[in-house]
């Protein structure tokens, strides 16, 4: 543990330049956060009862007060905020290979882009889960699409695969 801490303290403390891809991911995440806040405002107009949990097939298996959806939105915003803060300290991340002065900027940029991508995927997941929950609560749909979870997991997996391939090449 002490060696790991020492290695982190010796890493360069630099902030890589923002690229166009970084900016697109920042805007996508921020747009999702605004959409989530807008959905929180709409909670009072929802039916009194709403699905609070779905099984693996997308069918609701627990119902509760629509006000509980505020907790779901709050968790999404908390996650967004946490990932925003963590993206600012790439020199503290764990990397699968050594960080040196010659590769630090590129590795930090790739890791930050990974977090920005995950943040965008996660916030939009919360937006979509609230949207779909509202549709089921209003009777516009009976269940979530069976592809919902697969698409979400695929997006997370794609972000991770992209990062490991790009970061390995940038060693």
GROMACS elastic network, one bead per residue, 0.5 to 0.9 nm:
[ bonds ]
;  ai    aj funct       b0    kb
    1     4     6  0.51529   500
    1     5     6  0.62836   500
    1     6     6  0.86685   500
    2     5     6  0.51205   500
    2     6     6  0.61724   500
    2     7     6  0.86428   500
    3     6     6  0.50496   500
    3     7     6  0.61287   500
    3     8     6  0.86579   500
    4     7     6  0.51006   500
    4     8     6  0.62880   500
    4     9     6  0.87171   500
    5     8     6  0.51437   500
    5     9     6  0.62707   500
    5    10     6  0.87389   500
    6     9     6  0.50939   500
    6    10     6  0.62757   500
    6    11     6  0.88647   500
    7    10     6  0.51700   500
    7    11     6  0.64607   500
    7    99     6  0.88020   500
    8    11     6  0.53408   500
    8    12     6  0.87270   500
    8    91     6  0.66326   500
    8    92     6  0.59927   500
    8    93     6  0.81728   500
    8    94     6  0.85869   500
    9    12     6  0.81764   500
    9    13     6  0.88103   500
    9    91     6  0.82408   500
    9    92     6  0.82157   500
   10    13     6  0.86797   500
   11    14     6  0.89862   500
   11    91     6  0.62136   500
   11    92     6  0.84532   500
   11    99     6  0.68520   500
   11   100     6  0.70346   500
   11   101     6  0.73779   500
   11   104     6  0.77331   500
   12    91     6  0.69128   500
   12    99     6  0.86683   500
   12   100     6  0.79107   500
   12   101     6  0.63750   500
   12   104     6  0.68661   500
   12   105     6  0.84631   500
   13    89     6  0.83266   500
   13    90     6  0.82543   500
   13    91     6  0.60126   500
   13   104     6  0.88385   500
   14    89     6  0.89855   500
   14    90     6  0.84589   500
   14    91     6  0.77274   500
   14   104     6  0.80717   500
   14   105     6  0.68708   500
   14   108     6  0.82526   500
   15    18     6  0.88005   500
   15    88     6  0.78141   500
   15    89     6  0.82917   500
   15    90     6  0.80018   500
   15    91     6  0.89823   500
   15   105     6  0.73399   500
   15   108     6  0.76044   500
   15   109     6  0.79334   500
   16    19     6  0.89996   500
   16   104     6  0.89336   500
   16   105     6  0.55439   500
   16   106     6  0.73999   500
   16   108     6  0.67125   500
   16   109     6  0.55335   500
   16   112     6  0.88794   500
   17   105     6  0.86526   500
   17   109     6  0.76023   500
   18    21     6  0.81151   500
   18    22     6  0.58967   500
   18    23     6  0.69047   500
   18   109     6  0.80460   500
   19    22     6  0.50993   500
   19    23     6  0.63722   500
   19    24     6  0.87436   500
   19   109     6  0.89094   500
   20    23     6  0.50697   500
   20    24     6  0.62272   500
   20    25     6  0.86941   500
   21    24     6  0.50999   500
   21    25     6  0.62587   500
   21    26     6  0.85971   500
   21   113     6  0.79208   500
   22    25     6  0.51775   500
   22    26     6  0.61344   500
   22    27     6  0.86804   500
   22   109     6  0.88883   500
   22   112     6  0.83435   500
   22   113     6  0.59757   500
   22   116     6  0.71395   500
   22   117     6  0.84712   500
   23    27     6  0.61538   500
   23    28     6  0.84978   500
   24    27     6  0.51778   500
   24    28     6  0.60805   500
   24    29     6  0.85966   500
   25    29     6  0.60930   500
   25    30     6  0.85036   500
   25   113     6  0.78089   500
   25   116     6  0.57979   500
   25   117     6  0.58948   500
   25   119     6  0.84081   500
   25   120     6  0.64494   500
   26    29     6  0.51863   500
   26    30     6  0.60753   500
   26    31     6  0.84688   500
   26   116     6  0.64076   500
   26   117     6  0.82707   500
   26   119     6  0.86602   500
   26   120     6  0.74996   500
   27    30     6  0.50357   500
   27    31     6  0.58787   500
   27    32     6  0.84080   500
   27   120     6  0.86015   500
   28    31     6  0.51838   500
   28    32     6  0.62058   500
   28    33     6  0.87254   500
   28   117     6  0.87527   500
   28   120     6  0.58224   500
   28   121     6  0.87286   500
   28   124     6  0.85773   500
   29    32     6  0.50636   500
   29    33     6  0.62377   500
   29    34     6  0.87357   500
   29    80     6  0.79051   500
   29   116     6  0.74687   500
   29   117     6  0.80487   500
   29   119     6  0.62219   500
   29   121     6  0.76655   500
   29   122     6  0.85390   500
   29   123     6  0.65102   500
   29   124     6  0.75614   500
   30    34     6  0.62392   500
   30    35     6  0.85495   500
   30    80     6  0.88781   500
   30   120     6  0.78403   500
   30   123     6  0.86844   500
   31    34     6  0.51477   500
   31    35     6  0.61398   500
   31    36     6  0.85891   500
   31   120     6  0.87865   500
   31   124     6  0.88222   500
   32    36     6  0.60817   500
   32    37     6  0.86346   500
   32   120     6  0.70167   500
   32   121     6  0.88945   500
   32   123     6  0.56318   500
   32   124     6  0.53681   500
   32   125     6  0.89274   500
   32   126     6  0.86098   500
   32   127     6  0.68282   500
   33    36     6  0.50312   500
   33    37     6  0.62719   500
   33    38     6  0.86292   500
   33    76     6  0.82226   500
   33    77     6  0.66746   500
   33    80     6  0.75085   500
   33   120     6  0.87714   500
   33   123     6  0.62984   500
   33   124     6  0.79087   500
   33   127     6  0.81671   500
   34    37     6  0.51103   500
   34    38     6  0.61866   500
   34    39     6  0.86426   500
   35    39     6  0.62181   500
   35    40     6  0.86930   500
   35   124     6  0.85296   500
   35   127     6  0.67555   500
   36    39     6  0.50220   500
   36    40     6  0.63026   500
   36    41     6  0.88166   500
   36    73     6  0.64850   500
   36    74     6  0.89553   500
   36    76     6  0.80154   500
   36    77     6  0.78053   500
   36   123     6  0.76866   500
   36   124     6  0.81207   500
   36   126     6  0.72914   500
   36   127     6  0.53115   500
   36   128     6  0.89810   500
   36   130     6  0.82323   500
   37    41     6  0.64739   500
   37    42     6  0.88582   500
   37    73     6  0.75681   500
   37    74     6  0.88873   500
   37    77     6  0.83522   500
   38    41     6  0.51480   500
   38    42     6  0.65613   500
   39    43     6  0.65508   500
   39    73     6  0.81780   500
   39   127     6  0.76051   500
   39   130     6  0.74937   500
   39   131     6  0.78603   500
   40    43     6  0.53489   500
   40    44     6  0.83478   500
   40    69     6  0.78731   500
   40    70     6  0.61162   500
   40    73     6  0.66953   500
   40    74     6  0.87012   500
   40   130     6  0.89825   500
   41    44     6  0.70893   500
   41    45     6  0.86473   500
   42    45     6  0.56244   500
   42    46     6  0.70262   500
   43    46     6  0.52873   500
   43    47     6  0.86101   500
   43    66     6  0.67783   500
   43    67     6  0.67210   500
   43    69     6  0.73982   500
   43    70     6  0.74193   500
   43   134     6  0.87198   500
   44    47     6  0.81460   500
   44    48     6  0.86161   500
   44    66     6  0.79061   500
   44    67     6  0.75396   500
   45    48     6  0.87206   500
   46    49     6  0.81029   500
   46    50     6  0.80141   500
   46    66     6  0.65597   500
   46    67     6  0.88037   500
   46   134     6  0.69102   500
   46   137     6  0.75253   500
   46   138     6  0.73712   500
   47    50     6  0.67627   500
   47    65     6  0.85542   500
   47    66     6  0.67469   500
   47   134     6  0.83028   500
   47   137     6  0.63570   500
   47   138     6  0.64110   500
   48    64     6  0.82647   500
   48    65     6  0.58104   500
   48    66     6  0.55859   500
   48    67     6  0.81026   500
   48   137     6  0.85419   500
   49    63     6  0.64462   500
   49    64     6  0.54028   500
   49    66     6  0.53660   500
   49    67     6  0.87105   500
   49   137     6  0.67188   500
   50    62     6  0.86416   500
   50    63     6  0.55076   500
   50    64     6  0.55972   500
   50    65     6  0.59864   500
   50    66     6  0.50338   500
   50    67     6  0.86895   500
   50    68     6  0.85414   500
   50    69     6  0.82176   500
   50   133     6  0.68780   500
   50   134     6  0.70942   500
   50   136     6  0.74696   500
   50   138     6  0.82110   500
   51    54     6  0.73729   500
   51    60     6  0.56663   500
   51    61     6  0.74131   500
   51    62     6  0.58329   500
   51    64     6  0.62689   500
   51    65     6  0.83501   500
   51    66     6  0.79716   500
   51   133     6  0.61836   500
   51   134     6  0.82817   500
   51   136     6  0.71995   500
   51   137     6  0.63763   500
   52    60     6  0.73098   500
   52    61     6  0.78071   500
   52    62     6  0.54405   500
   52    63     6  0.51308   500
   52    64     6  0.59734   500
   52    65     6  0.82745   500
   52    66     6  0.83026   500
   52    68     6  0.76202   500
   52    69     6  0.75579   500
   52   133     6  0.77932   500
   53    58     6  0.89308   500
   53    59     6  0.83888   500
   53    60     6  0.56977   500
   53    61     6  0.57699   500
   53    62     6  0.51652   500
   53    63     6  0.71079   500
   54    57     6  0.76252   500
   54    58     6  0.52760   500
   54    59     6  0.52205   500
   54    61     6  0.54002   500
   54    62     6  0.71223   500
   54   143     6  0.80585   500
   54   144     6  0.77739   500
   55    58     6  0.53251   500
   55    59     6  0.55530   500
   55    60     6  0.63471   500
   55    61     6  0.61947   500
   56    59     6  0.74993   500
   56   146     6  0.77659   500
   56   149     6  0.81491   500
   57    60     6  0.89740   500
   57   143     6  0.82585   500
   57   144     6  0.78035   500
   57   145     6  0.80312   500
   57   146     6  0.56814   500
   58    61     6  0.89261   500
   58   142     6  0.88691   500
   58   143     6  0.52711   500
   58   145     6  0.61736   500
   58   146     6  0.57384   500
   58   147     6  0.88639   500
   58   148     6  0.80909   500
   58   149     6  0.85662   500
   59   142     6  0.71887   500
   59   144     6  0.64824   500
   59   145     6  0.89541   500
   60    63     6  0.72623   500
   60   133     6  0.89691   500
   60   136     6  0.84326   500
   60   142     6  0.82208   500
   60   143     6  0.64976   500
   60   144     6  0.81828   500
   63    66     6  0.87657   500
   64    67     6  0.82993   500
   64    68     6  0.70267   500
   65    68     6  0.56325   500
   65    69     6  0.78756   500
   66    69     6  0.55718   500
   66    70     6  0.79376   500
   66   134     6  0.87348   500
   66   137     6  0.84937   500
   67    70     6  0.56716   500
   67    71     6  0.78172   500
   68    71     6  0.54693   500
   68    72     6  0.70732   500
   69    72     6  0.50007   500
   69    73     6  0.63343   500
   69    74     6  0.85293   500
   69   130     6  0.72855   500
   69   133     6  0.87901   500
   70    73     6  0.50485   500
   70    74     6  0.59829   500
   70    75     6  0.85601   500
   71    75     6  0.61368   500
   71    76     6  0.86140   500
   72    75     6  0.52110   500
   72    76     6  0.63858   500
   72    77     6  0.88387   500
   72   126     6  0.74784   500
   72   130     6  0.79192   500
   73    76     6  0.50283   500
   73    77     6  0.62834   500
   73    78     6  0.85691   500
   73   126     6  0.67521   500
   73   127     6  0.78654   500
   73   130     6  0.77003   500
   74    77     6  0.50921   500
   74    78     6  0.60239   500
   74    79     6  0.85257   500
   75    79     6  0.60945   500
   75    80     6  0.85266   500
   75   126     6  0.86793   500
   76    79     6  0.51570   500
   76    80     6  0.61714   500
   76    81     6  0.86698   500
   76   122     6  0.74357   500
   76   123     6  0.59175   500
   76   124     6  0.89526   500
   76   125     6  0.85878   500
   76   126     6  0.58551   500
   76   127     6  0.83686   500
   77    81     6  0.61110   500
   77    82     6  0.85149   500
   77   123     6  0.73403   500
   77   126     6  0.88444   500
   78    81     6  0.51126   500
   78    82     6  0.61017   500
   78    83     6  0.86268   500
   79    82     6  0.50430   500
   79    83     6  0.61368   500
   79    84     6  0.84646   500
   79   119     6  0.77840   500
   79   122     6  0.79959   500
   79   123     6  0.78964   500
   80    83     6  0.53164   500
   80    84     6  0.61342   500
   80    85     6  0.87745   500
   80   119     6  0.58974   500
   80   120     6  0.81425   500
   80   122     6  0.76653   500
   80   123     6  0.64321   500
   81    84     6  0.50068   500
   81    85     6  0.63050   500
   81    86     6  0.86676   500
   81   119     6  0.89553   500
   82    85     6  0.52347   500
   82    86     6  0.61477   500
   82    87     6  0.85586   500
   83    86     6  0.50299   500
   83    87     6  0.59590   500
   83    88     6  0.88423   500
   83   115     6  0.65996   500
   83   116     6  0.75855   500
   83   118     6  0.83646   500
   83   119     6  0.61835   500
   84    87     6  0.53235   500
   84    88     6  0.70554   500
   84   115     6  0.80950   500
   84   116     6  0.76261   500
   84   119     6  0.76781   500
   85    88     6  0.55817   500
   85    89     6  0.76126   500
   86    89     6  0.56950   500
   86    90     6  0.74902   500
   86    92     6  0.89470   500
   86    93     6  0.88459   500
   86   112     6  0.87028   500
   86   115     6  0.81550   500
   87    90     6  0.62962   500
   87   111     6  0.81207   500
   87   112     6  0.53502   500
   87   113     6  0.83328   500
   87   114     6  0.89918   500
   87   115     6  0.61738   500
   87   116     6  0.72592   500
   88    91     6  0.88407   500
   88   112     6  0.76832   500
   89    92     6  0.58383   500
   89    93     6  0.74630   500
   89   108     6  0.88172   500
   89   112     6  0.86223   500
   90    93     6  0.54289   500
   90    94     6  0.88104   500
   90   107     6  0.86270   500
   90   108     6  0.54059   500
   90   109     6  0.81248   500
   90   111     6  0.69135   500
   90   112     6  0.65926   500
   91    94     6  0.84585   500
   91    99     6  0.88553   500
   91   104     6  0.82890   500
   91   108     6  0.70437   500
   93   108     6  0.87874   500
   93   111     6  0.82991   500
   94    97     6  0.86572   500
   95    98     6  0.69908   500
   95    99     6  0.75022   500
   95   107     6  0.85287   500
   95   111     6  0.86676   500
   96   164     6  0.88045   500
   96   168     6  0.86975   500
   97   168     6  0.83821   500
   97   171     6  0.76091   500
   98   103     6  0.88565   500
   98   171     6  0.82624   500
   99   102     6  0.81158   500
   99   103     6  0.62541   500
   99   104     6  0.55255   500
   99   107     6  0.75316   500
   99   171     6  0.82983   500
  100   103     6  0.54014   500
  100   104     6  0.55853   500
  101   104     6  0.53625   500
  101   105     6  0.78098   500
  102   105     6  0.75713   500
  102   106     6  0.85893   500
  103   106     6  0.56215   500
  103   107     6  0.60537   500
  103   108     6  0.84806   500
  103   170     6  0.71229   500
  103   171     6  0.63002   500
  104   107     6  0.51492   500
  104   108     6  0.58432   500
  104   109     6  0.83899   500
  105   108     6  0.51833   500
  105   109     6  0.60917   500
  105   110     6  0.86660   500
  106   109     6  0.50869   500
  106   110     6  0.62148   500
  106   111     6  0.86210   500
  106   167     6  0.81169   500
  106   170     6  0.67941   500
  106   171     6  0.85897   500
  107   110     6  0.51768   500
  107   111     6  0.61168   500
  107   112     6  0.85001   500
  107   167     6  0.62204   500
  107   170     6  0.68985   500
  107   171     6  0.76249   500
  108   111     6  0.51383   500
  108   112     6  0.59960   500
  108   113     6  0.84769   500
  109   112     6  0.51588   500
  109   113     6  0.61098   500
  109   114     6  0.86202   500
  110   113     6  0.50457   500
  110   114     6  0.61961   500
  110   115     6  0.87773   500
  110   163     6  0.66694   500
  110   166     6  0.74080   500
  110   167     6  0.65180   500
  110   170     6  0.89500   500
  111   114     6  0.50008   500
  111   115     6  0.64132   500
  111   116     6  0.87064   500
  111   163     6  0.71744   500
  111   167     6  0.79892   500
  112   115     6  0.51300   500
  112   116     6  0.61979   500
  112   117     6  0.85863   500
  113   117     6  0.60478   500
  113   118     6  0.85047   500
  113   163     6  0.83193   500
  114   117     6  0.51006   500
  114   118     6  0.61096   500
  114   119     6  0.84578   500
  114   159     6  0.64162   500
  114   160     6  0.72041   500
  114   162     6  0.83241   500
  114   163     6  0.61852   500
  115   118     6  0.50061   500
  115   119     6  0.58957   500
  115   120     6  0.85135   500
  115   159     6  0.89368   500
  116   119     6  0.50149   500
  116   120     6  0.62163   500
  116   121     6  0.86646   500
  117   120     6  0.51617   500
  117   121     6  0.62075   500
  117   122     6  0.85348   500
  117   156     6  0.85794   500
  117   159     6  0.66483   500
  118   121     6  0.50684   500
  118   122     6  0.59367   500
  118   123     6  0.85094   500
  118   155     6  0.85007   500
  118   156     6  0.65967   500
  118   159     6  0.68492   500
  118   160     6  0.85866   500
  119   122     6  0.51480   500
  119   123     6  0.60903   500
  119   124     6  0.85105   500
  120   123     6  0.53808   500
  120   124     6  0.61544   500
  120   125     6  0.84640   500
  121   124     6  0.53303   500
  121   125     6  0.60545   500
  121   126     6  0.88172   500
  121   152     6  0.76107   500
  121   155     6  0.69411   500
  121   156     6  0.71004   500
  122   126     6  0.64420   500
  122   127     6  0.87720   500
  122   152     6  0.84011   500
  122   156     6  0.84208   500
  123   126     6  0.51745   500
  123   127     6  0.63463   500
  123   128     6  0.87217   500
  124   128     6  0.60281   500
  124   129     6  0.84075   500
  125   128     6  0.51509   500
  125   129     6  0.60125   500
  125   130     6  0.85608   500
  125   152     6  0.69151   500
  126   129     6  0.50898   500
  126   130     6  0.61594   500
  126   131     6  0.84772   500
  127   130     6  0.53181   500
  127   131     6  0.61277   500
  127   132     6  0.86613   500
  128   132     6  0.59670   500
  128   133     6  0.82845   500
  128   148     6  0.89898   500
  129   132     6  0.51786   500
  129   133     6  0.59156   500
  129   134     6  0.84938   500
  129   144     6  0.85418   500
  129   148     6  0.87891   500
  130   134     6  0.60758   500
  130   135     6  0.86100   500
  131   134     6  0.51913   500
  131   135     6  0.63522   500
  131   136     6  0.88521   500
  132   136     6  0.62884   500
  132   137     6  0.85565   500
  132   141     6  0.80487   500
  132   143     6  0.81313   500
  132   144     6  0.64248   500
  132   145     6  0.87778   500
  133   136     6  0.51786   500
  133   137     6  0.60735   500
  133   138     6  0.86251   500
  133   141     6  0.89641   500
  133   143     6  0.84138   500
  133   144     6  0.78166   500
  134   138     6  0.61000   500
  134   139     6  0.85091   500
  134   140     6  0.84886   500
  135   138     6  0.52645   500
  135   139     6  0.61945   500
  135   141     6  0.56153   500
  135   142     6  0.82593   500
  135   143     6  0.86831   500
  136   139     6  0.50208   500
  136   140     6  0.57869   500
  136   142     6  0.55308   500
  136   143     6  0.61905   500
  136   144     6  0.78057   500
  137   140     6  0.76546   500
  137   141     6  0.80799   500
  137   142     6  0.86223   500
  138   141     6  0.77827   500
  139   142     6  0.65906   500
  141   144     6  0.76137   500
  143   146     6  0.84365   500
  144   147     6  0.82206   500
  144   148     6  0.67564   500
  145   148     6  0.52802   500
  145   149     6  0.82373   500
  146   149     6  0.68752   500
  146   150     6  0.75878   500
  147   150     6  0.50827   500
  147   151     6  0.58962   500
  147   152     6  0.84972   500
  148   151     6  0.53730   500
  148   152     6  0.63419   500
  148   153     6  0.87477   500
  149   152     6  0.51023   500
  149   153     6  0.60768   500
  149   154     6  0.83462   500
  150   153     6  0.51815   500
  150   154     6  0.58601   500
  150   155     6  0.84961   500
  151   155     6  0.61003   500
  151   156     6  0.86809   500
  152   155     6  0.51745   500
  152   156     6  0.63765   500
  152   157     6  0.85970   500
  153   156     6  0.51260   500
  153   157     6  0.59921   500
  153   158     6  0.84368   500
  154   158     6  0.59213   500
  154   159     6  0.85623   500
  155   158     6  0.50672   500
  155   159     6  0.62825   500
  155   160     6  0.87029   500
  156   159     6  0.52273   500
  156   160     6  0.63308   500
  156   161     6  0.86752   500
  157   160     6  0.50981   500
  157   161     6  0.60176   500
  157   162     6  0.84640   500
  158   161     6  0.50802   500
  158   162     6  0.59773   500
  158   163     6  0.84817   500
  159   162     6  0.52228   500
  159   163     6  0.62109   500
  159   164     6  0.88088   500
  160   163     6  0.51385   500
  160   164     6  0.62867   500
  160   165     6  0.86550   500
  161   164     6  0.53331   500
  161   165     6  0.61822   500
  161   166     6  0.85161   500
  162   165     6  0.53495   500
  162   166     6  0.60335   500
  162   167     6  0.83784   500
  163   166     6  0.51939   500
  163   167     6  0.57652   500
  163   168     6  0.82243   500
  164   167     6  0.51860   500
  164   168     6  0.58500   500
  164   169     6  0.85025   500
  165   168     6  0.52914   500
  165   169     6  0.63611   500
  165   170     6  0.87724   500
  166   169     6  0.52426   500
  166   170     6  0.62819   500
  166   171     6  0.89785   500
  167   171     6  0.63902   500
  168   171     6  0.54496   500
